[in-house]
Structure formats: C-alpha cells, structure tokens
Amino acid sequence: MYHLSNLFWCEICNLARQRRQIAAIYSPWKNKSTSSKEHSSSAEICVDIVRKSDFENYLCTLLYPKQIRTSGFALRAFNVEIAQIKDLVKSPQLGEIRMQYWKDTVDNIYQGTIPPFPVGKELARAIHEHKLSKHWLFRIIETRKTHLTDAPFTSISHLEDYAEKTVSSLNYLLLESSGVKNVQADHILSHLGKAQGIVTQLRATPYTCTKHKLYLPLDVLIKHRVPQEYFFRRKSHQAVKDVIFEIASAAHQHLNTVKNLKSPVTKEMQPVLNSLVLCEQYLKKLQKADFDIFHPKLQQRDNLLPVKLWLQSIWP
C-alpha cells in the first residue's frame, strides 16, 4: 500500500507540473490578444476554488486526462460558484439576482462574449472547446434558483429530482467534455448524480443543524415520527438512525444500479465515474457508525482516499 501511495503522489506531482504548463494547451477562440499567462492564471484560480471548496472532487479531477482536466476544473469551479450563492446571500431575492447574473453570463458566452473574470473565462473556453450544451448549464442555475429558501425536501423523490437537475447535469457536462455522448452513459450518470446528491445532503446535515436548518426529506421524518428538533439537539435516537438508514439506502440503490450498468463503460467515461468512490466510502463509514449521522468519524478526512481514487482510475 505504501508503494501505491508513493505512485499516486508522484502522479499528483506530475499533474501539478502540468497545471503550470496549462497555457500550452490553450487556443483562444475569439480574443487572440489574450495571453497564455492570463489563461494560466484563470485556470489556476479555478483549480484553487475547487481545491478549497470541494477537495474530494478536486482529487478526482486531478486524475482526468490532460486534454480535459482544465475544462473539468472550470466546470467544477462554476458549480461551486452557483452552489455557494445560497449560503452567501442574506435573502432569496439577492440570490435570484446572482443566479440571473450567471444565467446572463452563460447566455452571453454562447453569443461570443468572454466574461472578464477567471471562472467565466475558463467556462467560456470549455464551452467552445468541447461544444458543451447550454441546456445543462441553465438547468443547474434554474434548479439552484428554485431552492434558495430554507425549505426542506418534501420527499426522497423530491431530493432525487433536485440531484438529477444539479449533480447529474454537471456529470453530463463533464462527460461531454470527454467527447462521449450516448443515452446509456447518460443513464449511468443520472443514477450516479442522484446518489451523489443524496450523500451530499447526508454529509451536510451535521453542519446545517448547527445553523438550525434541516433539508432531509420531510416524508421520511414523518414516517419515523422524528421531529426536526431531534436533529438540532444532535440526538442519536434510534428513530433518527432509522431516518438516516432509509435515506442512505436510496443512495445505495442508485450506486448498485451504476455498478450493474457499468459494463459498457469506455475509457473516456471512466474519469467521471471516479466520484463513485466518494459515495461508497461515505456510505460504508456511515454503516460502521450504525447510521449515527453525528458520529465524529464521519467528519474525519480519509487519508487513504487518494490511493482509492487512483486505484479506481486504473482498475475500474
């Protein structure tokens, strides 16, 4: 295992060096006076945004092939920017203004305008280099826009629909940047996105509860007769564990579907599927914690995760 870890970190070092040489693969699509140095700087900013706000997917994206890695970071940085709006604004109305700004930015990119800020520049380059679908970008923005309040999800189906329109949409864009477009691949990534969305809500629950907010599906809480106050008081009540078990089981079912459908996976599609490891590892830790969502071990970083991701990338 030590040997594998060394190999992985050698790969990470190599990728880091390649990031510094990122200008070499940049071909400005409109403004030919744009310098390679400016592109390299904006690309590095996207990498830093993902590293600071979405570290696990930062590791996943480092393992992308060189030709799509920069676009992968641009898309993930865009996703971080959109996802953080809800937590950064003081009211849903201000959030709607920011969402509309991003929607206008995306629309302008497709009309040939390069935004003046780093994430916008890199998103524009990715869109035009890989012919990315505007539909998926708009769907992410519009769906996030309709969830700017603190209202919880009404059901697991509601949560799955939200995950499909946000996380799965990002997966489709990452797949497009890999040059893969087929219905079977989209079907696989749809289930993966739903699993990711459910796991994200589970992982965020301890933090949101400190803010006296709970977004877990209401119908599951009602079914098990669990008031939200149990979560706010961080009670490890059996009924609370039952709620978590039912929600986690929904994510597990989606992961099983992904595994059952993985046989036609192509080499180009594999990098996007590396996120499967993130979901699996969390659900395994949750099971070991007897579905105690507040167990301290669930908040600890897995130091072996880089090795597991590397192994997944070479032996899917």
DRENTORTOR-239944 format. One record per residue (C-alpha): x, y negated, z; residue in one letter; residue number from 0. Coordinates in Angstrom, 1 decimal, always signed. Layout:
N
+--------+--------+--------+--------+-------+
:      u :      v :      w : drennu : rolum :
+--------+--------+--------+--------+-------+
:      X :      Y :      Z :      a :   NUM :
...
+--------+--------+--------+--------+-------+
//
This chain:
316
+--------+--------+--------+--------+-------+
:      u :      v :      w : drennu : rolum :
+--------+--------+--------+--------+-------+
:   +0.0 :   +0.0 :   +0.0 :      m :     0 :
:   +2.9 :   -2.3 :   +0.8 :      y :     1 :
:   +4.2 :   -1.7 :   -2.8 :      h :     2 :
:   +0.8 :   -2.5 :   -4.3 :      l :     3 :
:   +0.6 :   -5.7 :   -2.2 :      s :     4 :
:   +4.0 :   -6.8 :   -3.5 :      n :     5 :
:   +3.0 :   -6.2 :   -7.1 :      l :     6 :
:   -0.2 :   -8.2 :   -6.6 :      f :     7 :
:   +1.6 :  -11.2 :   -5.1 :      w :     8 :
:   +4.1 :  -11.0 :   -7.9 :      c :     9 :
:   +1.2 :  -11.3 :  -10.3 :      e :    10 :
:   -0.2 :  -14.2 :   -8.3 :      i :    11 :
:   +3.1 :  -16.0 :   -8.6 :      c :    12 :
:   +3.3 :  -15.3 :  -12.3 :      n :    13 :
:   -0.2 :  -16.7 :  -12.7 :      l :    14 :
:   +0.6 :  -19.8 :  -10.7 :      a :    15 :
:   +3.6 :  -20.5 :  -13.0 :      r :    16 :
:   +1.3 :  -20.0 :  -16.0 :      q :    17 :
:   -1.1 :  -22.6 :  -14.5 :      r :    18 :
:   +1.7 :  -25.1 :  -14.5 :      r :    19 :
:   +2.2 :  -24.4 :  -18.2 :      q :    20 :
:   -1.5 :  -24.7 :  -18.9 :      i :    21 :
:   -1.1 :  -27.6 :  -21.3 :      a :    22 :
:   +0.5 :  -25.2 :  -23.8 :      a :    23 :
:   -2.9 :  -23.6 :  -24.5 :      i :    24 :
:   -4.9 :  -26.8 :  -24.7 :      y :    25 :
:   -6.1 :  -28.2 :  -28.0 :      s :    26 :
:   -8.1 :  -31.4 :  -27.7 :      p :    27 :
:  -11.4 :  -31.1 :  -29.6 :      w :    28 :
:  -12.1 :  -34.7 :  -30.1 :      k :    29 :
:   -9.7 :  -37.2 :  -28.5 :      n :    30 :
:   -6.4 :  -36.4 :  -29.9 :      k :    31 :
:   -4.6 :  -39.0 :  -27.9 :      s :    32 :
:   -5.4 :  -37.1 :  -24.7 :      t :    33 :
:   -2.1 :  -36.0 :  -23.3 :      s :    34 :
:   -1.2 :  -32.4 :  -22.3 :      s :    35 :
:   -0.2 :  -33.9 :  -18.9 :      k :    36 :
:   -3.7 :  -35.2 :  -18.3 :      e :    37 :
:   -5.3 :  -31.9 :  -19.2 :      h :    38 :
:   -2.9 :  -30.0 :  -16.9 :      s :    39 :
:   -3.8 :  -32.4 :  -14.1 :      s :    40 :
:   -7.5 :  -32.0 :  -14.5 :      s :    41 :
:   -7.1 :  -28.2 :  -14.8 :      a :    42 :
:   -5.1 :  -28.1 :  -11.6 :      e :    43 :
:   -7.9 :  -30.2 :   -9.9 :      i :    44 :
:  -10.5 :  -27.6 :  -10.9 :      c :    45 :
:   -8.2 :  -24.8 :   -9.5 :      v :    46 :
:   -7.9 :  -26.7 :   -6.2 :      d :    47 :
:  -11.6 :  -27.2 :   -5.9 :      i :    48 :
:  -12.3 :  -23.5 :   -6.3 :      v :    49 :
:   -9.4 :  -22.5 :   -4.0 :      r :    50 :
:  -10.7 :  -24.8 :   -1.2 :      k :    51 :
:  -14.4 :  -24.1 :   -1.6 :      s :    52 :
:  -14.7 :  -20.6 :   -3.0 :      d :    53 :
:  -11.5 :  -18.8 :   -2.1 :      f :    54 :
:  -12.6 :  -15.3 :   -2.8 :      e :    55 :
:  -13.7 :  -16.2 :   -6.3 :      n :    56 :
:  -10.5 :  -18.2 :   -6.7 :      y :    57 :
:   -8.7 :  -14.9 :   -6.3 :      l :    58 :
:  -11.0 :  -13.2 :   -8.8 :      c :    59 :
:  -10.4 :  -15.9 :  -11.3 :      t :    60 :
:   -6.6 :  -15.8 :  -10.9 :      l :    61 :
:   -6.9 :  -12.2 :  -12.3 :      l :    62 :
:   -8.7 :  -13.4 :  -15.5 :      y :    63 :
:   -6.7 :  -13.1 :  -18.8 :      p :    64 :
:   -4.7 :  -16.1 :  -19.5 :      k :    65 :
:   -6.8 :  -17.2 :  -22.5 :      q :    66 :
:  -10.0 :  -17.6 :  -20.4 :      i :    67 :
:   -8.6 :  -18.3 :  -17.0 :      r :    68 :
:   -8.7 :  -22.1 :  -17.4 :      t :    69 :
:  -12.3 :  -22.0 :  -18.5 :      s :    70 :
:  -13.2 :  -19.7 :  -15.7 :      g :    71 :
:  -11.9 :  -22.3 :  -13.2 :      f :    72 :
:  -13.7 :  -25.1 :  -15.0 :      a :    73 :
:  -17.0 :  -23.2 :  -14.8 :      l :    74 :
:  -16.5 :  -22.3 :  -11.1 :      r :    75 :
:  -15.5 :  -25.9 :  -10.3 :      a :    76 :
:  -18.7 :  -27.1 :  -12.0 :      f :    77 :
:  -20.6 :  -24.6 :  -10.0 :      n :    78 :
:  -19.0 :  -25.7 :   -6.7 :      v :    79 :
:  -19.8 :  -29.4 :   -7.5 :      e :    80 :
:  -23.5 :  -28.5 :   -8.1 :      i :    81 :
:  -23.8 :  -26.2 :   -5.1 :      a :    82 :
:  -22.4 :  -28.8 :   -2.7 :      q :    83 :
:  -24.8 :  -31.5 :   -3.6 :      i :    84 :
:  -27.5 :  -30.3 :   -1.2 :      k :    85 :
:  -25.0 :  -30.5 :   +1.8 :      d :    86 :
:  -23.5 :  -33.8 :   +0.8 :      l :    87 :
:  -26.6 :  -36.0 :   +0.3 :      v :    88 :
:  -28.8 :  -37.4 :   +3.1 :      k :    89 :
:  -32.1 :  -36.8 :   +1.2 :      s :    90 :
:  -33.5 :  -34.6 :   -1.6 :      p :    91 :
:  -34.1 :  -37.8 :   -3.6 :      q :    92 :
:  -30.4 :  -38.6 :   -3.6 :      l :    93 :
:  -29.7 :  -35.0 :   -4.5 :      g :    94 :
:  -32.1 :  -35.3 :   -7.5 :      e :    95 :
:  -30.2 :  -38.4 :   -8.7 :      i :    96 :
:  -26.9 :  -36.5 :   -8.6 :      r :    97 :
:  -28.4 :  -33.5 :  -10.3 :      m :    98 :
:  -29.7 :  -35.7 :  -13.1 :      q :    99 :
:  -26.3 :  -37.2 :  -13.5 :      y :   100 :
:  -24.8 :  -33.8 :  -14.0 :      w :   101 :
:  -27.6 :  -32.9 :  -16.5 :      k :   102 :
:  -26.9 :  -36.0 :  -18.4 :      d :   103 :
:  -23.2 :  -35.3 :  -18.3 :      t :   104 :
:  -23.7 :  -31.8 :  -19.8 :      v :   105 :
:  -26.1 :  -33.2 :  -22.4 :      d :   106 :
:  -23.5 :  -35.8 :  -23.4 :      n :   107 :
:  -20.8 :  -33.2 :  -23.7 :      i :   108 :
:  -22.9 :  -31.3 :  -26.3 :      y :   109 :
:  -23.3 :  -34.6 :  -28.2 :      q :   110 :
:  -19.5 :  -35.0 :  -28.3 :      g :   111 :
:  -18.7 :  -37.2 :  -25.3 :      t :   112 :
:  -15.8 :  -36.2 :  -23.0 :      i :   113 :
:  -16.6 :  -37.2 :  -19.4 :      p :   114 :
:  -13.9 :  -39.4 :  -17.7 :      p :   115 :
:  -13.5 :  -37.2 :  -14.6 :      f :   116 :
:  -11.5 :  -33.9 :  -14.2 :      p :   117 :
:  -14.2 :  -31.3 :  -13.8 :      v :   118 :
:  -16.2 :  -32.9 :  -16.6 :      g :   119 :
:  -13.2 :  -32.9 :  -18.9 :      k :   120 :
:  -12.4 :  -29.3 :  -18.3 :      e :   121 :
:  -16.1 :  -28.3 :  -18.6 :      l :   122 :
:  -16.2 :  -30.1 :  -22.0 :      a :   123 :
:  -13.1 :  -28.2 :  -23.1 :      r :   124 :
:  -14.5 :  -24.9 :  -22.1 :      a :   125 :
:  -17.9 :  -25.6 :  -23.7 :      i :   126 :
:  -16.4 :  -26.4 :  -27.1 :      h :   127 :
:  -13.6 :  -23.8 :  -27.0 :      e :   128 :
:  -16.0 :  -20.9 :  -26.2 :      h :   129 :
:  -19.3 :  -22.3 :  -27.6 :      k :   130 :
:  -21.0 :  -21.9 :  -24.3 :      l :   131 :
:  -24.8 :  -22.0 :  -24.1 :      s :   132 :
:  -26.3 :  -25.2 :  -22.8 :      k :   133 :
:  -29.3 :  -23.3 :  -21.5 :      h :   134 :
:  -27.3 :  -21.5 :  -18.7 :      w :   135 :
:  -25.7 :  -24.8 :  -17.5 :      l :   136 :
:  -29.1 :  -26.5 :  -17.5 :      f :   137 :
:  -30.7 :  -23.6 :  -15.7 :      r :   138 :
:  -28.1 :  -23.8 :  -12.9 :      i :   139 :
:  -28.7 :  -27.5 :  -12.4 :      i :   140 :
:  -32.5 :  -27.4 :  -12.6 :      e :   141 :
:  -32.8 :  -24.5 :  -10.2 :      t :   142 :
:  -30.5 :  -26.1 :   -7.7 :      r :   143 :
:  -32.5 :  -29.3 :   -8.1 :      k :   144 :
:  -35.7 :  -27.5 :   -7.0 :      t :   145 :
:  -34.0 :  -26.2 :   -3.8 :      h :   146 :
:  -32.8 :  -29.4 :   -2.3 :      l :   147 :
:  -35.1 :  -29.2 :   +0.7 :      t :   148 :
:  -34.5 :  -27.0 :   +3.8 :      d :   149 :
:  -37.4 :  -24.7 :   +3.0 :      a :   150 :
:  -36.6 :  -21.0 :   +3.3 :      p :   151 :
:  -37.2 :  -18.5 :   +0.6 :      f :   152 :
:  -40.7 :  -17.1 :   +0.7 :      t :   153 :
:  -39.7 :  -13.5 :   -0.2 :      s :   154 :
:  -36.8 :  -11.3 :   -1.3 :      i :   155 :
:  -38.2 :  -11.7 :   -4.8 :      s :   156 :
:  -38.0 :  -15.4 :   -4.5 :      h :   157 :
:  -34.4 :  -15.2 :   -3.4 :      l :   158 :
:  -33.6 :  -12.8 :   -6.3 :      e :   159 :
:  -35.2 :  -15.2 :   -8.7 :      d :   160 :
:  -33.0 :  -18.0 :   -7.4 :      y :   161 :
:  -29.9 :  -15.9 :   -7.6 :      a :   162 :
:  -30.8 :  -14.9 :  -11.2 :      e :   163 :
:  -31.1 :  -18.5 :  -12.2 :      k :   164 :
:  -27.9 :  -19.7 :  -10.5 :      t :   165 :
:  -25.4 :  -17.0 :   -9.9 :      v :   166 :
:  -26.3 :  -14.8 :  -12.8 :      s :   167 :
:  -26.4 :  -17.8 :  -15.1 :      s :   168 :
:  -22.8 :  -18.6 :  -14.1 :      l :   169 :
:  -21.9 :  -14.9 :  -14.8 :      n :   170 :
:  -23.4 :  -15.2 :  -18.3 :      y :   171 :
:  -21.2 :  -18.3 :  -18.9 :      l :   172 :
:  -18.1 :  -16.5 :  -17.7 :      l :   173 :
:  -19.0 :  -13.6 :  -20.0 :      l :   174 :
:  -19.5 :  -15.9 :  -22.9 :      e :   175 :
:  -16.0 :  -17.4 :  -22.3 :      s :   176 :
:  -14.7 :  -13.8 :  -22.6 :      s :   177 :
:  -16.3 :  -13.6 :  -26.0 :      g :   178 :
:  -18.8 :  -11.0 :  -25.0 :      v :   179 :
:  -22.5 :  -11.4 :  -26.0 :      k :   180 :
:  -24.8 :   -8.4 :  -25.7 :      n :   181 :
:  -28.0 :   -7.5 :  -23.9 :      v :   182 :
:  -26.6 :   -4.6 :  -21.9 :      q :   183 :
:  -23.8 :   -6.8 :  -20.5 :      a :   184 :
:  -26.3 :   -9.4 :  -19.5 :      d :   185 :
:  -28.4 :   -6.8 :  -17.8 :      h :   186 :
:  -25.5 :   -5.7 :  -15.7 :      i :   187 :
:  -24.5 :   -9.2 :  -14.8 :      l :   188 :
:  -28.1 :  -10.0 :  -13.9 :      s :   189 :
:  -28.1 :   -7.4 :  -11.2 :      h :   190 :
:  -24.6 :   -8.4 :  -10.0 :      l :   191 :
:  -25.7 :  -12.0 :   -9.7 :      g :   192 :
:  -28.7 :  -11.0 :   -7.6 :      k :   193 :
:  -26.5 :   -9.0 :   -5.3 :      a :   194 :
:  -24.1 :  -12.0 :   -5.1 :      q :   195 :
:  -26.9 :  -14.4 :   -4.3 :      g :   196 :
:  -28.3 :  -12.2 :   -1.5 :      i :   197 :
:  -24.9 :  -11.6 :   +0.0 :      v :   198 :
:  -24.1 :  -15.4 :   -0.2 :      t :   199 :
:  -27.3 :  -16.1 :   +1.8 :      q :   200 :
:  -26.4 :  -13.5 :   +4.4 :      l :   201 :
:  -22.9 :  -14.8 :   +4.8 :      r :   202 :
:  -24.0 :  -18.4 :   +5.1 :      a :   203 :
:  -26.6 :  -17.6 :   +7.8 :      t :   204 :
:  -24.4 :  -17.9 :  +10.9 :      p :   205 :
:  -23.3 :  -21.4 :   +9.7 :      y :   206 :
:  -26.7 :  -22.6 :   +8.6 :      t :   207 :
:  -28.1 :  -21.6 :  +12.0 :      c :   208 :
:  -25.7 :  -23.9 :  +13.7 :      t :   209 :
:  -27.5 :  -26.7 :  +11.7 :      k :   210 :
:  -30.8 :  -25.3 :  +12.9 :      h :   211 :
:  -31.6 :  -24.1 :   +9.3 :      k :   212 :
:  -32.6 :  -20.7 :   +8.1 :      l :   213 :
:  -33.1 :  -19.8 :   +4.5 :      y :   214 :
:  -33.7 :  -16.0 :   +4.8 :      l :   215 :
:  -37.0 :  -14.7 :   +3.2 :      p :   216 :
:  -40.0 :  -15.5 :   +5.4 :      l :   217 :
:  -41.9 :  -12.4 :   +4.5 :      d :   218 :
:  -39.2 :  -10.2 :   +5.9 :      v :   219 :
:  -39.1 :  -12.2 :   +9.2 :      l :   220 :
:  -42.9 :  -12.0 :   +9.4 :      i :   221 :
:  -42.9 :   -8.2 :   +8.7 :      k :   222 :
:  -40.5 :   -7.6 :  +11.6 :      h :   223 :
:  -42.1 :  -10.3 :  +13.8 :      r :   224 :
:  -38.9 :  -12.3 :  +14.2 :      v :   225 :
:  -39.2 :  -16.0 :  +14.9 :      p :   226 :
:  -36.6 :  -18.3 :  +13.4 :      q :   227 :
:  -35.6 :  -19.2 :  +17.0 :      e :   228 :
:  -34.0 :  -15.8 :  +17.4 :      y :   229 :
:  -31.5 :  -16.7 :  +14.8 :      f :   230 :
:  -30.9 :  -20.2 :  +16.1 :      f :   231 :
:  -30.2 :  -18.7 :  +19.5 :      r :   232 :
:  -27.9 :  -16.1 :  +17.8 :      r :   233 :
:  -29.7 :  -13.2 :  +19.5 :      k :   234 :
:  -28.5 :   -9.7 :  +18.5 :      s :   235 :
:  -32.1 :   -8.4 :  +18.9 :      h :   236 :
:  -32.9 :   -5.1 :  +17.1 :      q :   237 :
:  -35.6 :   -6.8 :  +15.2 :      a :   238 :
:  -33.1 :   -9.3 :  +13.9 :      v :   239 :
:  -30.9 :   -6.5 :  +12.8 :      k :   240 :
:  -33.8 :   -4.9 :  +11.0 :      d :   241 :
:  -34.4 :   -8.1 :   +9.1 :      v :   242 :
:  -30.7 :   -8.2 :   +8.0 :      i :   243 :
:  -30.8 :   -4.5 :   +7.1 :      f :   244 :
:  -33.8 :   -4.9 :   +4.8 :      e :   245 :
:  -32.2 :   -7.9 :   +3.0 :      i :   246 :
:  -28.8 :   -6.3 :   +2.8 :      a :   247 :
:  -30.5 :   -3.1 :   +1.3 :      s :   248 :
:  -31.9 :   -5.2 :   -1.5 :      a :   249 :
:  -28.3 :   -6.4 :   -2.4 :      a :   250 :
:  -27.0 :   -2.8 :   -2.1 :      h :   251 :
:  -29.7 :   -1.6 :   -4.6 :      q :   252 :
:  -28.5 :   -4.2 :   -7.1 :      h :   253 :
:  -24.9 :   -3.1 :   -6.7 :      l :   254 :
:  -25.9 :   +0.5 :   -7.2 :      n :   255 :
:  -27.6 :   -0.5 :  -10.5 :      t :   256 :
:  -24.5 :   -2.3 :  -11.6 :      v :   257 :
:  -22.4 :   +0.8 :  -10.9 :      k :   258 :
:  -24.9 :   +3.1 :  -12.8 :      n :   259 :
:  -24.8 :   +0.8 :  -15.8 :      l :   260 :
:  -21.0 :   +0.2 :  -15.9 :      k :   261 :
:  -20.1 :   +2.9 :  -18.3 :      s :   262 :
:  -20.2 :   +0.7 :  -21.4 :      p :   263 :
:  -18.1 :   -2.0 :  -19.7 :      v :   264 :
:  -15.5 :   -3.4 :  -22.1 :      t :   265 :
:  -12.0 :   -4.7 :  -21.2 :      k :   266 :
:  -13.2 :   -8.3 :  -21.9 :      e :   267 :
:  -16.2 :   -7.9 :  -19.4 :      m :   268 :
:  -14.2 :   -6.4 :  -16.5 :      q :   269 :
:  -12.9 :   -9.7 :  -15.1 :      p :   270 :
:  -16.4 :  -10.9 :  -14.4 :      v :   271 :
:  -17.2 :   -7.7 :  -12.6 :      l :   272 :
:  -14.4 :   -8.1 :  -10.1 :      n :   273 :
:  -16.9 :  -10.0 :   -7.9 :      s :   274 :
:  -18.5 :   -6.7 :   -7.3 :      l :   275 :
:  -15.7 :   -6.0 :   -4.8 :      v :   276 :
:  -16.6 :   -9.1 :   -2.8 :      l :   277 :
:  -20.2 :   -8.0 :   -2.3 :      c :   278 :
:  -19.2 :   -4.4 :   -1.5 :      e :   279 :
:  -16.7 :   -5.4 :   +1.1 :      q :   280 :
:  -19.1 :   -7.7 :   +3.0 :      y :   281 :
:  -21.9 :   -5.1 :   +3.0 :      l :   282 :
:  -19.5 :   -2.5 :   +4.3 :      k :   283 :
:  -18.4 :   -4.8 :   +7.1 :      k :   284 :
:  -22.0 :   -5.7 :   +7.9 :      l :   285 :
:  -22.9 :   -2.0 :   +8.2 :      q :   286 :
:  -19.9 :   -1.4 :  +10.5 :      k :   287 :
:  -21.2 :   -4.3 :  +12.6 :      a :   288 :
:  -24.6 :   -2.5 :  +12.9 :      d :   289 :
:  -26.1 :   -5.3 :  +10.9 :      f :   290 :
:  -25.3 :   -7.9 :  +13.6 :      d :   291 :
:  -25.1 :  -10.9 :  +11.3 :      i :   292 :
:  -23.3 :  -12.9 :  +14.0 :      f :   293 :
:  -20.6 :  -10.3 :  +14.7 :      h :   294 :
:  -17.2 :  -12.2 :  +14.9 :      p :   295 :
:  -15.5 :   -9.7 :  +12.5 :      k :   296 :
:  -17.8 :  -10.8 :   +9.7 :      l :   297 :
:  -16.3 :  -14.2 :   +9.8 :      q :   298 :
:  -12.7 :  -13.0 :   +9.5 :      q :   299 :
:  -10.8 :  -13.1 :   +6.2 :      r :   300 :
:   -9.9 :   -9.7 :   +4.8 :      d :   301 :
:   -6.1 :   -9.8 :   +4.3 :      n :   302 :
:   -6.3 :   -6.8 :   +2.0 :      l :   303 :
:   -8.9 :   -8.3 :   -0.3 :      l :   304 :
:   -6.2 :   -9.5 :   -2.9 :      p :   305 :
:   -5.0 :   -5.9 :   -3.1 :      v :   306 :
:   -8.5 :   -4.5 :   -3.5 :      k :   307 :
:   -9.3 :   -7.0 :   -6.3 :      l :   308 :
:   -6.0 :   -6.2 :   -8.1 :      w :   309 :
:   -6.8 :   -2.5 :   -7.9 :      l :   310 :
:  -10.3 :   -3.1 :   -9.2 :      q :   311 :
:   -8.8 :   -5.1 :  -12.1 :      s :   312 :
:   -6.6 :   -2.2 :  -13.3 :      i :   313 :
:   -8.7 :   +0.8 :  -12.2 :      w :   314 :
:  -12.4 :   -0.3 :  -12.6 :      p :   315 :
+--------+--------+--------+--------+-------+
//
